[in-house]
Amino acid sequence: MRRATTLRLYLVLAFLPAFAAALALFSLILELVDLFGSLWRYLALDAPLLAVLKVMLLYAPTALSNALPIAILFAAAFCLGRLYADNELTVVFGSGVSLPQFMAPLLVLGALLSVGSFYFDDALVLPTIREKNRLSREILRQGISMSNPDVAVIAKDGRIVYLAEYFDDSSQSLTGLTILERDGAGEPISRTEAASARWDGSRWVLGKVRRFERAKDGSWRDQSFGSWAGEELDEGPSAFRRQNRDLRELSADELGVYVGFLRRAGLPFAQALAERHKRYAFAFTPLVVMLIAGAVGGRFRKNVLLMSLLSSLLAATSYYVAQMMTMLFAKTGLIQPWAGAWSPLIIFTAAGAILFRLARN
């Protein structure tokens, strides 16, 4: 028992420096990729150096989060590969310690990093990436308009339908508005046409109104008003804004609220729901890559550093490509949103478990 504890501690102490170095290296690479993607724009607009450095600093938590899985995979594969090349794994297995027992501390560390990465993303990554994107747009003089032409919104579980020619976000007003109200059976009970509408904080106040109401005998009554406001016309301006929000800037809880809003408004919500599932699925990535690293790390005897790097990049690229494809399928409705987020994780977990089972013991 004492021997096994000593060997596990030896593995952890070998892993931590390699992990720290790999995390720093891959984070720096991601920082440079992000910088070079906008560098020509910064130069063209004579962006202040301090502002550019602040953008890089704000991107650092995101770079760390994105670099974490590949850094874990590389460090674990490199440590095990080096132990194999130096015949130390042979000694470990000869002492009666199996690979699962030897890898147990790293798997526990992977589980802790999975939990920690989820809360790290919510607490630090999301606020900083929002501020980074805002500052970057400011430096590059890029504005975002939430005004929206040709708006259609379904509210109150389909009982009220809004159609507007234009929504002006700055004044929170609608022009060319038509409102259709329906009963529980879906039959129209009123139609309201207004030249304009203004949000007063709790409901829409319509101007230059013509309203048609269905009487009990089935006939329709026509009325005109200079100004009119219905009690149920309380669907807020957020429902009419252009839906171009960056979902990567929303926390898991915010995504849940956003999905609920899209459902109520009758708008497509598959993309937002898939992104919310992805937020939870991605948190398990450190544990999965630690499992894969344990399966492949002990297979390299020569060129351990190069082979560990290549295997890490290959596995990470395969995972991200698979995730990109399944998320695309989910967003287009080909598969369920949960499948788009969880399928790559399930597939790679199964592959890692099989490889781990077949690994050298």
N, C-alpha and C positions, 0 to 999 in steps of 0.2 A: 504493500500500500504506500509506504513511504517512498519507495523507488519510483512508483508511478507518479506520485505527486511531484517529485523532483524533475522527472522528465517533462511533465506538463508545464511546470514553471519555466524550464529551459526553452520550450517551444514558444511560450508567451513572450519571454524576454527577447527571443530572436525575432519574433513577429513585430513587436511594437516599433522598433527603430525603422524597419523596412516599411511598415505601414505609414509612419509619419513622413518619411522621405517621399514615398509614392504619392501620398495625398498632396503634399506641397508641389511636387512636380506636375501632376495632372491638373491641379487647380491653376497653376501658372499657365499651362498650355491653354486651358479654357479661357482664362483672362485675356491672353494674347489673341486668341481666335475672336473673341468678342470685340476687342479693341480694333483689330485690323479690319473687321467688318464695317466699321464706321469711320476709320481713320481718315479716308479721303474726304469725307464730308466735314469732319472737324477741321482739316487743313483748308478746305475750300472756304469755310466760313470763319476762319481765323479764331477758332474756339480757344478760350483761355486755358492754359495748361492746368491750372489748379482745378478748374471745372471738370476737365477730362480725368484728372487723377481722382476726383471725388466720385465720378461715375464708376471708375475701376474699383474704388474702395467699396462702393455700394454693391457692386456685382460679386465681391469676394465671397459672401455667404452662399450665394447661388452656385458659384464655381466649386466651393467646398462640398456642397450637397450633391452636385452632379458627379464630382470626382470620387466620392466616397465608395461606390460599389466597385469601380475598376481598381481603385487603390487597394481595397481589401483583397480582391481576387489576385492581383499581382503579388502583394506582400505574402499572402499565404502560400501561393504556388511557388514563389521564389524560396521561401524558408524550407518548405518540404523538399523542393528540388535540390537545394544545397545539402540538406541532411542525407538525401538519397545518394548524391554524388560522392559524399564523404563517407559513405557506408554507415552512417550513424542510424539510419532507419533500420538497418539490419540488426544492429545492437538493440534498438528499442523493441522490435518485434521478437527478437530472441529472448528478451527478458520477460516475455509473457504479456506485454502490453499491446493490445490490438490497435489498429488505426482509429476506430471510433473512440476508444478510450483515450488515445493520445491526442485526438483532435477535439475532445470534449470542451476544454477551456476556450478554444477559438470559436466553437459553435455557440457557446454561451455568450461570448463577446459579440458575435454576429447578431444574436438575438437582442442584446442590449443596445447595440448600434442601430438596429431596426427601430426599436421604440424611441431611442433618442433622436434619430433622424426625423421621425414624424413630428415630434414636438419642436425640434430645431427649425424645421421648415415653416411651421405655423408661427412660431414666436419671432424668428429673425429673418428667414429667407424671404417670406412674402412681403413684410413691410419694407425691406431694403430694395427688393426688386421693383416694387411699386414706385418708390422714390427714385430709383435709378432710371426707370423708364420715363418718369415725369421730367427729371433733370435732363436726360438725353434729348427728349423732344424739345425742351426749352432751348438747349444749346443749338440744336439743329433747326430750330424755328419751325417745328412741325406742330400744328394744332389739330385737335380732334373735335369735330362737331357732332353733337348728339341729336341735332335736328333731323327730321325724317320726313320724306315725301311719301305719299300714297300709303297711309297707315291703316291697318286692319287689326282690331283687337277684340277678342272674345272674352267677356267677363261674366261674373256671377254664374259660373257653370253653364255657360252658353245661353243664358237668358237675355243678355244684353250684348249687342254687336255694335262696335264703333267703326265707322269708315270716315277717314279724313284725308283731304288733299295734301295737307302739310301740317307738321308739328314743329313749332319754333321753341327750342329748348331754352333759349335765353329769356324769353317772355312767358314761357309755359302757357302757350296758347295754341289753339287749333283753328284751322280755316277750312271752309268747305266741308263741314261736318254733317254726317248722317248717322243717326242712332236708331237701331231696330231693337225693339223689346219683344220677347216671346214668352209664352206661357210654358207650363211644365210639359205640355205635349209638343212643344216646338212650333206652335202656331203663332203668327204675328199678332200682337195686341196694340202696338203703336209704332209709328214711324215719325222721327223728329229730324227736321232739316234746319241747319243754322249756318249763317254766313261765317260766324266765328264763335269761339268758346274760350273762356279764360278760367284758369285754376285759381280758386280763392283760398286754397289751403286745405279744404275738406271736400269740395265737390266742384264740378264744372258749371260755370254760369254762361249760358248761351245767349248770343245776341242775334237779332233779326231772325226770329224763329218762326217756322211753320210746322205745326204738329198735327198728325193724323192719329185719331184714337178709334178703336173698334168698340162699338156699343154691344150690349148684351144680345140684341137682335141680329147682330152680324153686320150692321151698317157701319159706315165710317164717318166720323165727325172731323171737320177741318177747322183748326184755329190758328191764329197768328199772334205773336207776342213780340214786343220790342226787346224784352229780356226775360229769360226763364231758366229755372234750375230745378232739376229733378232730384229727389232724395237719394235715389239709387245710383246716380251718376257720380260715383266716388272712386272710380278707378284712377289711381294717381298718375302723374306725368311719366313716371319711370316705365310704365307699360307702353308708352308711345315713343320712347327714345329709340334711336338707332341701336340695334343690338350688336355692337361691335366691341363689347367688353373683352378684355384679355383674361380668359379663364385661368391662366397661370398665375394671375395676381390675386385670386380669391382663395381663402382658406377652405377647408373641407366643410365647415359649418356654413360659411357664406355661399358655397356652391349648393348646399342643401336648400338654403332659402331661395337662391336664384332658380333652381330647378322647380321648386314649388310655385314661384311666380310665373315661370314660363308655362307650366301646366295650366294654371288658372287663366292665363291670358290666351290659351289656345295656340301658343307658339311652339316651334320645334325645340325639344329639350334633350334629345338624344346625346348631342355633343357635350352639353354641360353635365349630364348624368354620367356619361362615360369618363369625363375628366374627374368627377368626384370619386368614382370607383378606382380610377387610376391612382389618385392621391393615397388611398389606403393600400392598394396593391404594391405601389412602389416602395412603401415603407418596409416591406418584407425582403427587398432586394439584397441588403447586406447579408442576411442569413442564408439566402439561396446561393449567393456567389461564394460564401465561405464553404458551403457544402460542395460546390463544384470544384473549388480550389483544392479541397482535401482529396477529391477524386483524381485530379489530374496532376497535382503537384509532385507526387512521388514517382512520376514516370520519366522525369528528365535526369539523365546522368551527365550529359555533356551540354555545354553552352546554356547553363541553367538560367542566367540572367536574360539572355536573348529569348530563349524558349518560353520563359515565364511571361515576358513582356508580350510576345506574339500570341500566346494562348489567352492572355488577359484581354488583349485588344480584339481578338477573334470572337471570344465569348461575349464581350460587352457589345461589340458591333452586331452580332447575331441577335442578341436580346433586344437591343434598341430598334433594329430593323423589324423584328417580329412584332414588337409593341406598336411601332408606327403603322404597320399594315393592319393589325387588328383594331387599333383605334380608328383608322380610316374606315374600315368596314362598319364599325359601330356608328360612326358619325353619319354614314350614308344609309344606315338602316339595314344593312345586309346581315348583321348579327346583333344580338342584344348588347346594350351598353356595358353590362357587367362582364360579358364574355370578352369584349374588346379590351378591357382593363386587366382581367384576371387570367386569360388564356395563356399569354407568354409566361407568366409566373408559374402557372400550374405545369406547363410543358417543361420548363427549365428545371423546376423542382423535381419532377419525375426523372428527367434525364440525369440530374445530379445525384439523385438517390440510387439510380441504377449503376452509374459510374462509380459511386462511392462503394457500392456493394461489391463491384468487380475489381476494386482497387487492390493494390498489393498490401497484404497484411503480414 
